[in-house]
Amino acid sequence: MFSGISIWQLLILLAIVVLLFGTKKLRNIGGDLGGAVKGFKSAMKDGEDEQDHKRLADDDQPQNKQDAEQKAEQEKDKA
């Protein structure tokens, strides 16, 4: 993991952190961090969905007036 730190040093460091902050505070911090990550992922997904819907809506719109007229004529012929 870290080149100069052994597993025992990491365990001692973890014990000191637990003594300083307490398990309840660390649990709260972990929960808050997890909630923030979950919210970020959700926002990213919503943004991607919005872009997909916009892209699909742009594809459905005719590119120019001539295409719109042809599409209207085809719809009249179907009816």
Secondary structure, 3 states (H helix, E strand, C coil): CCCCCCHHHHHHHHHHHHHHHCHHHHHHHHHHHHHHHHHHHHHHHHHHHHHHHHHHHHHHCCCCHHHHHHHHHHHHHHC
